[in-house]
Amino acid sequence: MTSIESVHGPDDLRTLSPRQTEELAADIRRLLVEEVTRTGGHLGPSLGVVELTLALHRVFESPRDRLLWDTGHQTYPHKIITGRAGAFGTLRQPGGLSGYPSRTESEHDVIENSHASTVLSYADGLAKAYELRGVADRAVVAVIGDGALTGGMAWEGLNNLAAAPHRPVVVVLNDNTRSYDPTIGGIPEHLALLRTEERPPHNVFENLGLAYVGPVDGHDIAVLEQALHHAARLGGPVVVHCLTEKGRGHAPAEQDEADRFHAVRPRPAAPAAARTDGPASPAWTDVFGAELADLGARRPDLVAITAAMLAPTGLSRFADRFPDRTFDVGIAEQHAVTSAAGLALGGLHPVVALYSTFLNRAFDQLLLDVALHRAPVTFVLDRAGVTGDDGASHNGMWDLSLFQLVPGLRVAVPRDAATLRRALREAVAVQDGPTALRFPKGATGGDIPAVDTIAGMDVLRRAETGARDVLLVSVGTMAGVCLEAADRLAEHGYGVTVVDPRWITPVPVALVDMGLDHGLVATVEDSGRAGGAGSAVAQALADAGARNPVRTFGLPQRFLAHGRRADILAECGLTGRNLTRAVVEALARRDDAVRIDELAPQPIGADQ
């Protein structure tokens, strides 16, 4: 029997017999199930492309031939057969293999692509570069799923590929009829027609000017290899339509109608101990989903929009109760945002639920299609801040910086379940412009009560000494860090106020007034420091003539490696201990500056 241990790279695959290749496919599936259920990760998509991956690497010669993967969450078999099988147990672990293609891991990983619908544009540019440089011995192969084909950027890529019938690019359409959920819309309906015996004489790809091969069984290696060889010989842009099954070969995944084990959580290392401190806190996503559904019962004008992520963004409950008011637009964030603007113009109040990282793709639409029209659209961003395991592309650390650029946008950052419910109610009540709220991945934890409220802002801690040495401005879930730092600073004898503005953009006037009344202001956010909420507070204080120092604490402006959220926050200095040390040092520098100023020679005529 051929095992994974005998394969050290793609070259080893080409010496295998058909029977040995099938045995290797079974061994890869065994390893996937064994390790991914332990580490967590994208199991279903990878199980569905085992044979396709083997066929691609047997027909094409990576890394000379360039294999590009759209989205990238289905590349676990690719990692295994390109020399990383021995390290596969470290998948998504700190210091281990990334859950997506990674150029630092292997020369076989061409693009670090984990956002959908982009691969055809990469392929178009790469093929153009090879043509201009006279490189004729390297194939360009792009693998894209039917879910990703619902994104508009994929069709921009197809349009440009078709414009050059002489330029060879092999597009492998991995059609498993699903993204997270079953793929919906006109494109999947057309693909479904192509899968039937009564398929049309011409299809959308041929009408565009692309050659079409298929459909072929994506789990028959011999048939796949024959189709790929044929496509490579055509010498122009061609689509190879492969039919695969998400979760193939793992019965629990095949029987999971929700998402075919699209992503699984890590298996606990040991049975969880019985809780003695009450029930576990709910997930942020669940709190949002339940509150939106309740609001929908009272507000017939509320509608929900998702970009192929109904359950992951918490919209399932709303969709079950109000299916006619729920719109899944496919993997098309730009369309989602501008369609929301149209819904608002029509008298409705749309709630657009996305992962924070995916709003980046629709910033222009947010700015000019929504905000310019002062459209009452509410954006709810899940997985904001550090998400951890999925790495650089999925950390939601850009939103608060981008939001500062949008005129008229009001942004809330809840710290717990109670303030999330409150912020959502307030957001959908706004009718003269867009609103946004963001929250992280995971459990909400316990509610953090306010000791006072000033102009809508929650005061979480007042200085015990009566002195106003430090104002800690807590943004969202940084409340716990700020309260810990306040306790530590109080032990040093400093008077500390902790305030949670809740609505951080635009900067509340009352927050500026509080800042002017304290010796030092420190803002703390789990978002990028460059142009973030802290920068906006510092600018507002400067505009008000503040002379007291302002320190902004947040994430460094770099792509953060995958790891556990708590560890990444600690590495970035976002802990109570680190915050205390930095504030004490800032206070010491301020005091030194004051003493130097007092010792400076007085100008002639100054009061003596």
C-alpha angles and dihedrals in degrees: 000000000000112000134191090252090069093057114079097162144346093282089068091059094064093063093056124105119232090259092050090049091054090049090051090051090055091048091051090052090050091053092046094053094043098049105030092052086054100044099028123234146121102327105156097053092049094047088055097058104044096110092038091053092049092049092049093052093045094051100037127046109231131222091027089048108052117235111192122190124204115223090356100221090113096058100096092104088047090054092048096054095041095067102280101100092105092056096041092105088067093061112147091354121128107278091006136101118316119242088234135044110295125194091205090059102051145359086230090069105083102172131022091223119164101145115083134247097025104099098086091057090050089050093048092052094044092050091049090051092052091049093051092047093047094244107154104158100071125082122215113215123180122192115202132169128229088245092056089048088070089070117097094226089063090061092048086056094047090049091056095042089054091051090070108051090172095057113089117227124152112213112196109201107204100201113190094146092241146086104174091318127020109300112254136192139057096307096057089045089056091047089050089055090053089055092059128083090243095059118156120266090243130028135202093266094052090045088057090052100259123129114243129211121184157306092249132176105263091204097053105087095193093051091045092052092049091051093047093049089050092049092050091053094054092078097214141067110310137171118219107199110210122185113213138165120235110230092017115180098015111093097205090054094045090052095047104101093183100070108327091250091304088169128005129197122238116274111248112255090225137003111286115254117246111269118242098177100069132269123334116264117256124254118262090239092054094048091052093046094051094046093048091051091051091048090049090060090058098035114054089181093065115104129176129220128194132178100224092304106096099147099032091057094046099251098121095095093049090047092051092052098036110024093160090056096049121087125191105191097181124241092331112116094166091054091044092058098045091043087054089054089054092049089052091050086054093058102266131114109232123203110204110200116196140147108264094243092056095057086069087074093059102042094120090053091049091050104042106018098042111019097038088056092043087232115180098238123147118212117202113194118198122191092031120167119010112357094174116194099057093056137213100345094052103044104111094218101126104062101084090049093050092045092060089066096057116091115224096010115136116205128197124191111192120207098203144359095283094053091044091058091045094048093050092051090049093045097054089047090064110098104169102066147347126303133193138192129185137195137173135251119273138026123347095226121208122330115262110218124216120235092206143357124225119186091332095314121118117233107209099179136013124206108268093207095051090240119121101218100138137021112198111199107204118203113203117299092010087085092097092051091049093049091050090050090048091055091049093047091049088056087058089054099256124138108232133187119194117200130181108200090192088197102057101171122089094028108251115245089225090058090056090050091052091048092053088054096057132072094231134013122207124183121200125196137156091228135084115299094218107094093340132136091287092054090052091051091048091050092049091051092048090050088053091055097254115172097182116102121263122203122194120203122192144108120322113250098254138097105273120218120239118273143115116316094234092050093049092049089050092049088053091052095251098138131106092248095051093044091051093051093048093048093048090051091049091050090050091052090048092051091048090051091050092051092049090050091051092051094049116110112269116239118248110274095025117136110272 
